[in-house]
Amino acid sequence: MTNPQLIILSALFLICGFLVLQKHILGPFMLKKVHFMPKERVYEEIPDEKAKILFPPMFFEAISELNAIGFSLVCHLVSNDSGRTRSAISLFVNRDTKTMAFMGRVAVRRSVTNRRPVGLLEFNTRLQDGTEISTINTSTVHVFYDLPEKVLTRVPHLKDAASLFRVHQYIVRQRHSPAMLTEPGTEADSFRKEINHSLARQAEMGYYFLDESGQNYRLTWKGAFRSSWRLLWPTKQILQRRQEREGRRMAAAAEN
């Protein structure tokens, strides 16, 4: 093979490689440029009438499932996180088990990763030893760093509230620490405070930094590459399969 042919083949190989990996190469740069999160994320309480517009009908059908296992509706909250992301969350509380439940929908209007709206149901319990237990049924890949004080378990194959709550209670029992719950009437404020605290913890771990205004968090280079690559092939599919296996394993253990 002659030198010109080798040069042509090498150029074609590089072009093909770039086309295949362009999202992996350009994605982090695009995400770092456009993505930001307010330092203080504002969640506005809304009435049922407005919530019915923002939530799919299936979410309101699920309220009866939560009522059946001892949860009562506290309120509906809406946040525009960055002009691109809109979160609608309903808060529930079970005071017998000292457990909160969050049911919601997160929509991304424009994204370099082409993410679709995400629906979720999450159970959350805070323990006296400082641990926070969260069990959630979304299959979305977790891009934030794991916090040592938070035990997060994804069980994406369980869509009904009772089965997911059974798994959550099983995980809580493994900790051998009493549960604690915020005072009645303070649930929404506690939720807002925890959301902002979690974002600050991600900044401490190098995922975000405060911009010059001091009002918004922006991705560090490390955070931008991590976010992009964990949401693109093949890492996304590998992580989702891992989450699926771990979720099924945990669900099977809770049944025994």
Secondary structure, DSSP 8 states (H G I E B T S, - for coil): --HHHHHHHHHHHHHHHHHHHHHHHHHHHHHHHH-EEESS---EEE-HHHHHHHS-HHHHHHHHHHHHTT-EEEEEEEEESSSSEEEEEEEEEETTTTEEEEEEEEEESS-TT----EEEEEEEEEETTS-EEEEE-------S---TTEEEEE-TT--SHHHHHHHHHHHHHTT---EE---TT-HHHHHHHHHHHHHHHHHHTTSEEE-TTSSEEEE-HHHHHHHHHHTSTTHHHHHHHHHHHHHHHHHHHHH-
